[in-house]
Amino acid sequence: MELVVATKNEGKVREFRKIMRDLPVEIVSLKDFPDLPDIIEDGRTFEENALKKARALAIFTKDVAIADDSGLVVDALSGSPGVLSARYSGEGATDLKNNLKLLTDLKEIPAKDRGAAFRCAIALVAPNDFEEVVIGECRGSIGFEIRGNEGFGYDPLFIPDGFDKTFAELGMEIKNRISHRFRAIKAIRPVLEKFFYVNKKDLSF
């Protein structure tokens, strides 16, 4: 049985293959389905976007599908940038522009009120109407300046709880051990275990 991951990113595919290596399933990606129509991510939450992508993929491929959506939520901004994390600074958004906008929006906010979290939702959808969503979260705070050269997105501003360095300073090895995505992938593992073994006969594999 195939499990289709809604990404063309080989790094993400490797993550899923690693954590699911002993399950009776073959991991494939969007690269295996070049005719898949574009899916507009217009949900109000990460969960809605992940479910929308996974549902569309399951319908198109007739396979079990998994999709994720993630971003940064800042307490003082009522959860923004949220689902707009990648395009927070508007048309032509880049990581640098997004970081600079976030610093501007938080310029009057003191350190004690700069709490934030990276959040990742992963949705699993199957043709037999099975659906489940899990959440992974990494809490921290937003710094006052861009620091570090590793990572991407808001990594140069996000300081995870228990550390005094940003994700971009800590580097990918440490980030990958505590990140929201890693925690979400760990959370989806038991869901996949239960799904594949309970639904084995229904899915004929």
N, CA, C and O of each residue as an XYZ file, in Angstrom:
820
protein
N       0.844     -1.195      0.000
C       0.000      0.000      0.000
C       0.882      1.249      0.000
O       1.912      1.300      0.673
N       0.464      2.239     -0.757
C       1.211      3.491     -0.806
C       0.660      4.507      0.193
O      -0.540      4.573      0.459
N       1.579      5.287      0.728
C       1.232      6.449      1.535
C       1.797      7.654      0.806
O       3.012      7.772      0.650
N       0.922      8.555      0.354
C       1.355      9.704     -0.432
C       1.566     10.898      0.492
O       0.649     11.304      1.206
N       2.761     11.454      0.479
C       3.084     12.626      1.291
C       2.958     13.872      0.420
O       3.542     13.943     -0.662
N       2.201     14.845      0.893
C       1.910     16.044      0.096
C       3.082     17.018      0.111
O       2.998     18.098      0.695
N       4.168     16.625     -0.535
C       5.325     17.498     -0.637
C       6.195     17.059     -1.804
O       6.154     15.902     -2.224
N       6.980     17.991     -2.321
C       8.014     17.675     -3.295
C       9.393     17.787     -2.657
O      10.417     17.574     -3.306
N       9.395     18.128     -1.372
C      10.634     18.320     -0.625
C      11.198     16.962     -0.205
O      10.584     16.248      0.589
N      12.363     16.611     -0.739
C      12.947     15.309     -0.451
C      13.332     15.169      1.016
O      13.347     14.061      1.553
N      13.646     16.292      1.666
C      13.977     16.246      3.084
C      12.791     15.786      3.918
O      12.941     14.973      4.829
N      11.610     16.312      3.601
C      10.401     15.895      4.302
C      10.107     14.420      4.045
O       9.750     13.676      4.958
N      10.263     14.012      2.789
C       9.999     12.613      2.428
C      10.922     11.695      3.219
O      10.486     10.653      3.708
N      12.189     12.069      3.349
C      13.138     11.249      4.112
C      12.740     11.167      5.575
O      12.877     10.116      6.199
N      12.242     12.285      6.131
C      11.790     12.279      7.519
C      10.683     11.247      7.726
O      10.723     10.455      8.668
N       9.696     11.269      6.832
C       8.582     10.338      6.955
C       9.050      8.897      6.749
O       8.622      7.999      7.475
N       9.914      8.671      5.777
C      10.400      7.308      5.528
C      11.157      6.770      6.739
O      11.051      5.590      7.072
N      11.912      7.633      7.387
C      12.705      7.196      8.536
C      11.817      6.761      9.683
O      12.035      5.697     10.264
N      10.828      7.558     10.016
C      10.002      7.257     11.182
C       8.977      6.161     10.907
O       8.424      5.579     11.841
N       8.718      5.875      9.616
C       7.732      4.854      9.264
C       8.382      3.647      8.584
O       7.707      2.871      7.908
N       9.687      3.496      8.768
C      10.428      2.501      8.003
C       9.964      1.063      8.259
O      10.140      0.211      7.389
N       9.376      0.766      9.429
C       8.972     -0.604      9.702
C       7.469     -0.837      9.523
O       6.946     -1.879      9.917
N       6.779      0.143      8.925
C       5.357     -0.044      8.630
C       5.193     -0.646      7.229
O       6.035     -0.422      6.359
N       4.117     -1.407      7.005
C       3.917     -2.065      5.709
C       3.385     -1.109      4.651
O       2.267     -1.267      4.161
N       4.198     -0.118      4.307
C       3.731      0.922      3.402
C       4.905      1.496      2.608
O       6.031      1.570      3.101
N       4.623      1.895      1.386
C       5.627      2.558      0.541
C       5.341      4.053      0.520
O       4.230      4.474      0.200
N       6.347      4.853      0.863
C       6.189      6.305      0.897
C       6.498      6.878     -0.481
O       7.577      6.653     -1.031
N       5.533      7.625     -1.035
C       5.751      8.336     -2.294
C       5.400      9.804     -2.076
O       4.851     10.165     -1.035
N       5.714     10.648     -3.055
C       5.503     12.087     -2.884
C       4.773     12.682     -4.076
O       4.384     11.966     -5.000
N       4.590     13.992     -4.049
C       3.907     14.676     -5.144
C       4.674     14.563     -6.461
O       4.095     14.717     -7.536
N       5.960     14.299     -6.374
C       6.738     14.122     -7.600
C       6.241     12.934     -8.416
O       6.465     12.859     -9.624
N       5.569     12.012     -7.744
C       5.040     10.832     -8.432
C       3.676     11.102     -9.071
O       3.128     10.243     -9.761
N       3.126     12.311     -8.836
C       1.814     12.661     -9.376
C       1.868     14.066     -9.989
O       1.271     15.000     -9.454
N       2.579     14.212    -11.104
C       2.778     15.542    -11.706
C       1.487     16.187    -12.218
O       1.454     17.397    -12.438
N       0.431     15.403    -12.410
C      -0.831     15.955    -12.925
C      -1.772     16.423    -11.821
O      -2.883     16.867    -12.108
N      -1.348     16.332    -10.576
C      -2.203     16.774     -9.472
C      -2.499     18.262     -9.594
O      -1.564     19.055     -9.710
N      -3.774     18.673     -9.574
C      -4.105     20.106     -9.650
C      -3.581     20.853     -8.423
O      -3.405     20.263     -7.357
N      -3.335     22.145     -8.582
C      -2.898     22.964     -7.451
C      -3.984     22.988     -6.376
O      -5.176     23.046     -6.675
N      -3.548     22.943     -5.136
C      -4.469     22.992     -3.995
C      -4.287     24.341     -3.313
O      -3.197     24.668     -2.844
N      -5.357     25.117     -3.262
C      -5.291     26.443     -2.644
C      -5.418     26.307     -1.129
O      -6.408     25.784     -0.618
N      -4.401     26.787     -0.426
C      -4.393     26.697      1.039
C      -5.055     27.950      1.614
O      -4.383     28.926      1.946
N      -6.390     27.903      1.724
C      -7.137     29.075      2.190
C      -7.812     28.830      3.534
O      -8.745     29.547      3.896
N      -7.354     27.831      4.271
C      -7.911     27.552      5.588
C      -7.539     28.628      6.595
O      -6.585     29.381      6.399
N      -8.306     28.688      7.672
C      -8.035     29.673      8.730
C      -7.070     29.156      9.778
O      -6.571     29.920     10.604
N      -6.806     27.846      9.743
C      -5.898     27.236     10.705
C      -4.964     26.265      9.979
O      -5.210     25.882      8.835
N      -3.893     25.877     10.667
C      -2.984     24.885     10.106
C      -3.716     23.560      9.899
O      -3.486     22.863      8.911
N      -4.602     23.218     10.843
C      -5.351     21.971     10.739
C      -6.221     21.950      9.481
O      -6.264     20.948      8.769
N      -6.914     23.061      9.211
C      -7.770     23.128      8.024
C      -6.961     22.965      6.745
O      -7.372     22.241      5.839
N      -5.828     23.626      6.668
C      -5.004     23.531      5.460
C      -4.442     22.126      5.275
O      -4.434     21.601      4.162
N      -3.972     21.518      6.361
C      -3.428     20.165      6.261
C      -4.512     19.185      5.811
O      -4.262     18.334      4.958
N      -5.708     19.299      6.377
C      -6.811     18.417      5.996
C      -7.227     18.626      4.543
O      -7.501     17.666      3.823
N      -7.270     19.881      4.120
C      -7.669     20.164      2.741
C      -6.700     19.517      1.760
O      -7.123     18.915      0.773
N      -5.413     19.637      2.024
C      -4.407     19.052      1.133
C      -4.486     17.524      1.145
O      -4.429     16.884      0.095
N      -4.617     16.953      2.334
C      -4.651     15.492      2.429
C      -5.912     14.927      1.772
O      -5.854     13.896      1.101
N      -7.051     15.597      1.962
C      -8.293     15.131      1.337
C      -8.191     15.158     -0.191
O      -8.555     14.193     -0.863
N      -7.697     16.260     -0.724
C      -7.577     16.389     -2.174
C      -6.631     15.329     -2.734
O      -6.883     14.756     -3.794
N      -5.555     15.078     -2.022
C      -4.574     14.100     -2.477
C      -5.139     12.680     -2.414
O      -4.912     11.881     -3.324
N      -5.869     12.365     -1.349
C      -6.467     11.032     -1.217
C      -7.484     10.777     -2.326
O      -7.548      9.676     -2.872
N      -8.272     11.789     -2.655
C      -9.274     11.651     -3.717
C      -8.598     11.459     -5.074
O      -9.006     10.609     -5.865
N      -7.561     12.256     -5.333
C      -6.892     12.206     -6.635
C      -6.134     10.894     -6.832
O      -6.189     10.300     -7.909
N      -5.424     10.440     -5.789
C      -4.554      9.274     -5.935
C      -5.251      7.963     -5.573
O      -4.792      6.885     -5.949
N      -6.377      8.065     -4.831
C      -7.070      6.879     -4.306
C      -6.168      6.083     -3.369
O      -6.339      4.875     -3.204
N      -5.217      6.765     -2.763
C      -4.318      6.169     -1.778
C      -4.483      6.893     -0.442
O      -5.167      7.912     -0.352
N      -3.852      6.353      0.574
C      -3.788      7.044      1.863
C      -2.851      8.239      1.695
O      -1.774      8.119      1.111
N      -3.272      9.386      2.213
C      -2.492     10.617      2.011
C      -2.194     11.296      3.341
O      -2.967     11.220      4.296
N      -1.060     11.953      3.364
C      -0.656     12.691      4.558
C      -0.160     14.069      4.122
O       0.573     14.191      3.141
N      -0.564     15.095      4.855
C      -0.173     16.463      4.497
C       0.059     17.263      5.766
O      -0.502     16.961      6.819
N       0.884     18.278      5.651
C       1.148     19.104      6.825
C       1.041     20.587      6.468
O       1.139     20.979      5.305
N       0.840     21.385      7.496
C       0.916     22.834      7.354
C       1.489     23.367      8.651
O       1.172     22.866      9.730
N       2.330     24.382      8.550
C       2.994     24.859      9.754
C       3.318     26.339      9.638
O       3.256     26.927      8.558
N       3.662     26.922     10.768
C       4.017     28.329     10.793
C       4.248     28.811     12.207
O       4.297     28.024     13.153
N       4.389     30.107     12.332
C       4.689     30.754     13.604
C       3.463     31.459     14.149
O       2.774     32.174     13.423
N       3.195     31.257     15.427
C       2.110     31.995     16.090
C       2.722     32.803     17.230
O       3.477     32.271     18.044
N       2.393     34.087     17.280
C       2.958     34.995     18.275
C       1.855     35.464     19.208
O       0.837     35.993     18.761
N       2.057     35.270     20.491
C       1.022     35.573     21.486
C       0.558     37.023     21.424
O      -0.642     37.293     21.433
N       1.503     37.951     21.361
C       1.173     39.376     21.397
C       0.467     39.848     20.135
O      -0.095     40.943     20.106
N       0.494     39.021     19.088
C      -0.160     39.370     17.827
C      -1.408     38.521     17.594
O      -1.854     38.348     16.460
N      -1.956     37.999     18.677
C      -3.181     37.187     18.615
C      -3.050     35.999     17.665
O      -4.004     35.626     16.982
N      -1.847     35.408     17.633
C      -1.631     34.217     16.814
C      -1.061     34.473     15.440
O      -0.734     33.524     14.727
N      -0.931     35.724     15.048
C      -0.293     36.022     13.758
C       1.215     35.770     13.883
O       1.758     35.790     14.988
N       1.883     35.537     12.763
C       1.388     35.465     11.387
C       0.582     34.217     11.050
O      -0.137     34.220     10.051
N       0.673     33.148     11.844
C      -0.178     31.985     11.655
C      -0.075     31.373     10.267
O       1.018     31.140      9.752
N      -1.251     31.114      9.664
C      -1.263     30.474      8.332
C      -0.683     31.380      7.254
O      -0.418     30.928      6.140
N      -0.488     32.637      7.571
C       0.119     33.572      6.613
C       1.623     33.723      6.826
O       2.236     34.654      6.303
N       2.215     32.812      7.588
C       3.631     32.941      7.952
C       4.547     33.154      6.755
O       5.447     33.993      6.808
N       4.332     32.412      5.684
C       5.231     32.497      4.525
C       5.032     33.773      3.722
O       5.925     34.182      2.979
N       3.866     34.408      3.863
C       3.583     35.623      3.090
C       3.171     36.784      3.993
O       2.357     37.627      3.615
N       3.739     36.809      5.173
C       3.381     37.790      6.197
C       3.631     39.226      5.741
O       2.860     40.127      6.070
N       4.701     39.438      4.990
C       5.059     40.797      4.569
C       4.410     41.196      3.248
O       4.751     42.230      2.675
N       3.469     40.376      2.762
C       2.721     40.742      1.566
C       3.331     40.213      0.282
O       4.156     39.299      0.293
N       2.905     40.807     -0.827
C       3.373     40.365     -2.136
C       4.890     40.491     -2.229
O       5.471     41.492     -1.811
N       5.515     39.466     -2.779
C       6.969     39.471     -2.873
C       7.659     39.162     -1.556
O       8.829     39.497     -1.366
N       6.933     38.523     -0.646
C       7.485     38.220      0.676
C       8.725     37.340      0.578
O       8.788     36.421     -0.239
N       9.699     37.633      1.413
C      10.901     36.805      1.558
C      11.102     36.557      3.052
O      10.453     37.193      3.883
N      11.990     35.645      3.387
C      12.264     35.402      4.799
C      12.723     36.679      5.497
O      12.281     36.975      6.607
N      13.603     37.429      4.854
C      14.121     38.652      5.464
C      13.003     39.672      5.668
O      12.893     40.263      6.742
N      12.171     39.882      4.643
C      11.073     40.841      4.769
C      10.101     40.432      5.870
O       9.614     41.277      6.622
N       9.822     39.139      5.960
C       8.915     38.652      7.002
C       9.499     38.881      8.397
O       8.785     39.282      9.315
N      10.788     38.626      8.549
C      11.437     38.834      9.844
C      11.451     40.308     10.230
O      11.215     40.658     11.387
N      11.726     41.156      9.270
C      11.757     42.590      9.552
C      10.375     43.114      9.914
O      10.247     43.963     10.797
N       9.347     42.623      9.248
C       7.981     43.033      9.587
C       7.625     42.582     10.998
O       7.015     43.328     11.764
N       8.015     41.351     11.334
C       7.714     40.857     12.673
C       8.407     41.696     13.740
O       7.811     42.015     14.769
N       9.659     42.050     13.497
C      10.365     42.913     14.445
C       9.672     44.264     14.583
O       9.558     44.791     15.690
N       9.212     44.823     13.477
C       8.504     46.102     13.510
C       7.203     45.987     14.298
O       6.883     46.858     15.106
N       6.455     44.908     14.059
C       5.168     44.726     14.730
C       5.328     44.493     16.233
O       4.394     44.717     17.004
N       6.518     44.041     16.646
C       6.747     43.759     18.065
C       7.664     44.788     18.738
O       8.122     44.566     19.858
N       7.931     45.902     18.066
C       8.947     46.829     18.575
C       8.618     47.412     19.939
O       9.528     47.779     20.683
N       7.327     47.508     20.289
C       6.941     48.064     21.594
C       6.677     46.971     22.628
O       6.283     47.275     23.754
N       6.887     45.709     22.266
C       6.554     44.600     23.159
C       7.788     44.186     23.963
O       8.825     43.871     23.378
N       7.690     44.182     25.296
C       8.840     43.809     26.127
C       9.133     42.311     26.062
O       8.306     41.528     25.595
N      10.301     41.926     26.528
C      10.751     40.543     26.433
C       9.772     39.559     27.072
O       9.555     38.469     26.542
N       9.182     39.935     28.202
C       8.309     39.003     28.917
C       7.012     38.703     28.170
O       6.323     37.731     28.478
N       6.685     39.537     27.192
C       5.437     39.360     26.441
C       5.667     38.927     24.994
O       4.775     39.057     24.156
N       6.849     38.417     24.704
C       7.177     38.054     23.320
C       7.091     36.529     23.086
O       7.788     35.977     22.234
N       6.231     35.880     23.855
C       6.050     34.443     23.710
C       5.521     34.073     22.333
O       4.753     34.821     21.729
N       5.940     32.908     21.845
C       5.536     32.457     20.508
C       5.698     30.949     20.422
O       6.248     30.314     21.322
N       5.219     30.400     19.344
C       5.383     28.961     19.123
C       5.409     28.674     17.631
O       4.669     29.277     16.854
N       6.264     27.754     17.247
C       6.160     27.147     15.930
C       5.176     25.992     16.065
O       5.278     25.191     16.994
N       4.233     25.905     15.148
C       3.192     24.880     15.228
C       3.088     24.147     13.893
O       3.165     24.760     12.828
N       2.914     22.832     13.964
C       2.778     22.009     12.764
C       1.589     21.071     12.914
O       1.473     20.355     13.909
N       0.708     21.081     11.919
C      -0.419     20.147     11.878
C      -0.153     19.126     10.783
O       0.224     19.487      9.667
N      -0.349     17.850     11.104
C      -0.241     16.782     10.113
C      -1.570     16.053     10.045
O      -2.097     15.606     11.064
N      -2.111     15.934      8.832
C      -3.395     15.269      8.619
C      -3.191     13.967      7.856
O      -2.419     13.906      6.899
N      -3.890     12.936      8.292
C      -3.910     11.647      7.596
C      -5.326     11.401      7.095
O      -6.281     11.445      7.870
N      -5.458     11.143      5.799
C      -6.774     10.913      5.183
C      -6.688      9.669      4.300
O      -5.729      9.491      3.550
N      -7.704      8.815      4.401
C      -7.741      7.596      3.593
C      -9.037      7.521      2.810
O     -10.029      8.143      3.188
N      -9.037      6.754      1.707
C     -10.246      6.627      0.879
C     -11.431      6.010      1.612
O     -12.567      6.142      1.156
N     -11.191      5.334      2.746
C     -12.305      4.745      3.499
C     -12.890      5.721      4.529
O     -13.549      5.309      5.484
N     -12.639      7.017      4.319
C     -13.179      8.106      5.146
C     -12.491      8.265      6.502
O     -12.977      9.004      7.359
N     -11.377      7.585      6.699
C     -10.612      7.781      7.927
C      -9.887      9.121      7.851
O      -9.246      9.426      6.845
N      -9.986      9.919      8.906
C      -9.283     11.197      8.987
C      -8.791     11.417     10.414
O      -9.500     11.130     11.378
N      -7.591     11.921     10.535
C      -7.095     12.321     11.851
C      -6.025     13.393     11.673
O      -5.267     13.382     10.703
N      -5.979     14.320     12.634
C      -4.995     15.403     12.605
C      -4.261     15.440     13.940
O      -4.876     15.317     14.999
N      -2.951     15.610     13.883
C      -2.155     15.778     15.100
C      -1.424     17.115     15.021
O      -1.233     17.680     13.945
N      -1.025     17.600     16.191
C      -0.320     18.881     16.276
C       1.009     18.688     16.993
O       1.088     17.991     18.004
N       2.050     19.315     16.456
C       3.340     19.388     17.131
C       3.674     20.853     17.367
O       3.460     21.689     16.490
N       4.193     21.163     18.536
C       4.455     22.569     18.868
C       5.786     22.702     19.583
O       6.163     21.857     20.396
N       6.485     23.771     19.266
C       7.718     24.128     19.963
C       7.558     25.552     20.481
O       7.477     26.502     19.703
N       7.515     25.687     21.807
C       7.330     27.003     22.416
C       8.658     27.740     22.549
O       9.722     27.130     22.652
N       8.566     29.066     22.545
C       9.746     29.887     22.711
C       9.359     31.355     22.770
O       8.272     31.706     23.228
N      10.259     32.203     22.303
C       9.996     33.639     22.286
C      10.678     34.262     21.074
O      11.535     33.654     20.433
N      10.267     35.497     20.782
C      10.831     36.220     19.642
C      11.898     37.190     20.142
O      11.652     38.001     21.035
N      13.087     37.091     19.548
C      14.175     37.970     19.946
C      14.006     39.382     19.414
O      13.022     39.697     18.745
N      14.981     40.226     19.723
C      14.926     41.634     19.327
C      15.760     41.942     18.090
O      15.751     43.069     17.594
N      16.474     40.951     17.597
C      17.296     41.150     16.414
C      17.499     39.821     15.697
O      17.376     38.749     16.291
N      17.809     39.914     14.422
C      18.084     38.726     13.616
C      19.455     38.182     13.998
O      20.450     38.906     13.984
N      19.491     36.878     14.345
C      20.741     36.253     14.779
C      20.866     34.853     14.197
O      19.925     34.061     14.255
N      22.033     34.553     13.637
C      22.312     33.212     13.141
C      22.197     33.092     11.633
O      21.501     33.872     10.983
N      22.888     32.108     11.089
C      22.951     31.938      9.639
C      22.371     30.616      9.146
O      22.283     30.393      7.939
N      21.973     29.737     10.066
C      21.409     28.460      9.643
C      19.888     28.519      9.692
O      19.306     29.419     10.296
N      19.255     27.543      9.044
C      17.793     27.513      9.074
C      17.176     28.413      8.027
O      17.833     28.846      7.080
N      15.895     28.685      8.219
C      15.133     29.462      7.251
C      13.930     30.061      7.960
O      13.733     29.847      9.156
N      13.124     30.818      7.211
C      11.917     31.396      7.801
C      12.229     32.290      8.988
O      13.065     33.190      8.901
N      11.551     32.034     10.095
C      11.706     32.858     11.294
C      12.771     32.313     12.244
O      12.870     32.767     13.384
N      13.562     31.352     11.794
C      14.582     30.755     12.661
C      15.538     31.780     13.274
O      15.947     31.602     14.421
N      15.915     32.858     12.549
C      16.846     33.826     13.146
C      16.239     34.669     14.275
O      16.965     35.388     14.962
N      14.932     34.591     14.472
C      14.277     35.364     15.531
C      13.736     34.492     16.663
O      13.514     34.983     17.769
N      13.523     33.200     16.394
C      12.844     32.341     17.367
C      13.843     31.700     18.322
O      14.764     31.003     17.897
N      13.650     31.942     19.622
C      14.491     31.370     20.674
C      13.665     30.322     21.413
O      12.767     30.684     22.174
N      13.945     29.027     21.212
C      13.141     27.997     21.860
C      13.337     27.982     23.368
O      14.422     28.289     23.861
N      12.298     27.630     24.092
C      12.382     27.550     25.552
C      13.529     26.633     25.965
O      13.728     25.561     25.394
N      14.278     27.080     26.972
C      15.403     26.292     27.467
C      16.721     26.633     26.808
O      17.760     26.077     27.166
N      16.688     27.546     25.845
C      17.904     27.951     25.134
C      18.021     29.475     25.151
O      17.037     30.182     25.370
N      19.225     29.964     24.921
C      19.426     31.407     24.801
C      19.879     31.790     23.403
O      20.295     32.924     23.165
N      19.796     30.839     22.478
C      20.150     31.086     21.086
C      18.932     30.851     20.200
O      18.015     30.110     20.556
N      18.946     31.502     19.035
C      17.862     31.283     18.073
C      18.053     29.939     17.368
O      19.130     29.344     17.416
N      16.986     29.473     16.714
C      17.105     28.261     15.906
C      18.241     28.388     14.898
O      18.960     27.423     14.640
N      18.399     29.586     14.328
C      19.422     29.801     13.303
C      20.831     29.766     13.885
O      21.798     29.556     13.152
N      20.957     29.969     15.189
C      22.256     29.861     15.853
C      22.509     28.442     16.353
O      23.648     27.976     16.364
N      21.444     27.758     16.766
C      21.583     26.410     17.305
C      21.952     25.406     16.226
O      22.647     24.425     16.494
N      21.488     25.649     15.007
C      21.794     24.745     13.906
C      20.743     23.669     13.722
O      19.918     23.430     14.604
N      20.783     23.019     12.559
C      19.731     22.098     12.181
C      19.697     20.830     13.023
O      18.622     20.272     13.243
N      20.842     20.364     13.496
C      20.853     19.125     14.280
C      20.033     19.270     15.555
O      19.205     18.414     15.866
N      20.263     20.354     16.293
C      19.496     20.585     17.522
C      18.054     20.926     17.185
O      17.128     20.410     17.811
N      17.861     21.795     16.196
C      16.501     22.176     15.813
C      15.665     20.953     15.463
O      14.514     20.846     15.887
N      16.230     20.038     14.698
C      15.468     18.881     14.257
C      15.075     17.956     15.405
O      14.145     17.162     15.263
N      15.767     18.048     16.536
C      15.427     17.205     17.689
C      14.287     17.781     18.519
O      13.643     17.055     19.277
N      14.033     19.079     18.382
C      13.018     19.712     19.233
C      11.942     20.444     18.427
O      11.041     21.047     19.010
N      12.023     20.399     17.118
C      11.139     21.214     16.291
C       9.691     20.753     16.339
O       9.384     19.623     16.719
N       8.820     21.659     15.946
C       7.386     21.378     15.851
C       7.116     20.260     14.856
O       6.256     19.412     15.097
N       7.839     20.247     13.744
C       7.623     19.210     12.732
C       8.020     17.833     13.255
O       7.306     16.852     13.048
N       9.166     17.769     13.936
C       9.609     16.495     14.505
C       8.578     15.978     15.503
O       8.263     14.788     15.517
N       8.058     16.870     16.331
C       7.073     16.452     17.329
C       5.766     16.007     16.683
O       5.117     15.079     17.165
N       5.379     16.666     15.592
C       4.158     16.270     14.884
C       4.344     14.915     14.201
O       3.441     14.079     14.212
N       5.511     14.703     13.611
C       5.776     13.415     12.963
C       5.774     12.290     13.994
O       5.252     11.206     13.732
N       6.362     12.546     15.175
C       6.322     11.538     16.232
C       4.887     11.258     16.664
O       4.545     10.119     16.982
N       4.048     12.289     16.677
C       2.654     12.125     17.098
C       1.830     11.349     16.076
O       0.892     10.640     16.440
N       2.183     11.484     14.788
C       1.394     10.799     13.756
C       1.790      9.330     13.648
O       1.027      8.524     13.115
N       2.953      8.977     14.139
C       3.425      7.586     14.037
C       2.431      6.581     14.656
O       2.050      5.634     13.969
N       1.991      6.743     15.925
C       1.034      5.778     16.473
C      -0.306      5.779     15.747
O      -0.986      4.754     15.702
N      -0.691      6.922     15.178
C      -1.931      6.985     14.397
C      -1.788      6.112     13.153
O      -2.701      5.362     12.807
N      -0.648      6.212     12.489
C      -0.394      5.399     11.303
C      -0.333      3.912     11.649
O      -0.876      3.077     10.926
N       0.328      3.592     12.755
C       0.401      2.204     13.202
C      -0.997      1.626     13.367
O      -1.319      0.570     12.822
N      -1.815      2.336     14.126
C      -3.178      1.875     14.378
C      -3.962      1.779     13.079
O      -4.663      0.795     12.844
N      -3.847      2.797     12.238
C      -4.616      2.818     10.995
C      -4.259      1.644     10.092
O      -5.144      0.916      9.644
N      -2.980      1.457      9.824
C      -2.584      0.439      8.855
C      -2.893     -0.967      9.334
O      -3.263     -1.823      8.531
N      -2.750     -1.220     10.613
C      -3.010     -2.578     11.080
C      -4.501     -2.838     11.273
O      -4.968     -3.945     11.003
N      -5.254     -1.846     11.731
C      -6.691     -2.020     11.909
C      -7.411     -2.101     10.563
O      -8.380     -2.846     10.410
N      -6.919     -1.315      9.578
C      -7.606     -1.223      8.277
C      -6.977     -2.098      7.199
O      -7.270     -1.932      6.015
N      -6.125     -3.015      7.596
C      -5.388     -3.818      6.625
C      -6.316     -4.542      5.653
O      -6.079     -4.519      4.445
N      -7.368     -5.183      6.161
C      -8.269     -5.933      5.290
C      -9.067     -5.008      4.385
O      -9.259     -5.299      3.204
N      -9.532     -3.892      4.940
C     -10.348     -2.958      4.155
C      -9.578     -2.399      2.979
O     -10.154     -2.138      1.923
N      -8.264     -2.212      3.154
C      -7.464     -1.570      2.115
C      -6.785     -2.591      1.202
O      -6.106     -2.221      0.245
N      -6.973     -3.877      1.505
C      -6.505     -4.950      0.620
C      -5.002     -4.894      0.359
O      -4.572     -4.940     -0.793
N      -4.214     -4.796      1.402
C      -2.764     -4.898      1.211
C      -2.153     -5.761      2.316
O      -0.941     -5.971      2.336
